[in-house]
């Protein structure tokens, strides 16, 4: 097999970082919507539902902000 | 909320609500905690032996932003996994009422089984406690056979105090059969 037929893809680091960032952001948005729906629809304890969602968003949103800042300044 | 959706019958009372044992979730979350530490462990090794692990002159200080980005991404994905485990743990439950057993099994996010078994149809209920931790912490598997198709039998693992649950169900079943027997006699 002649491997030279495949061109080497030279993506700049910033582009790769941005692609990873958008991929994680997309996954996060979809997952958060699913998680929120499940707890709101099937949770049987309002307090636990509230604490779970507050804990989830209070941990992940700062991480996402850090990721976004790093992605834009790299 | 769930209880409104299940719609208990008129006069039906919830006797107990059971979730899997805390040891089950702690074990699963422990694994996730280790996953969360993996990048820090790698960074520690790289900082400790930079030339031995990779034959290049790698100075971590030059890649602070990239490392922060990667660690944040990894942490978000790991935390998402942890919350998936927690959701499946918390939304899985057994509701024993004085008339039925309601089994809510959250297998995956889009795979949820809700089964109901009437106590008068229950034929046999047994439990197994197998292993060191289950014996010490008193949790195990509970199995029940109902009259009818084999598919209507049910089995749950990691149930706390299975002996107590078996006794509760047995007691509720006896009470139910007595009540039904009385109703039948009265109608005759």
Interface residues (C-beta under 8 A of the other chain):
Chain A: X13 X17 X20 X21 X24 X27 X28 X31 X34 X35 X38 X39 X41 X42 X43 X44 X46 X48 X52 X56 X59 X60 X63 X64 X66 X67 X70 X71 X73 X74
Chain B: X1 X2 X3 X5 X17 X65 X66 X68 X69 X72 X73 X75 X76 X77 X79 X80 X83 X84 X86 X87 X90 X91 X93 X104 X106 X109 X112
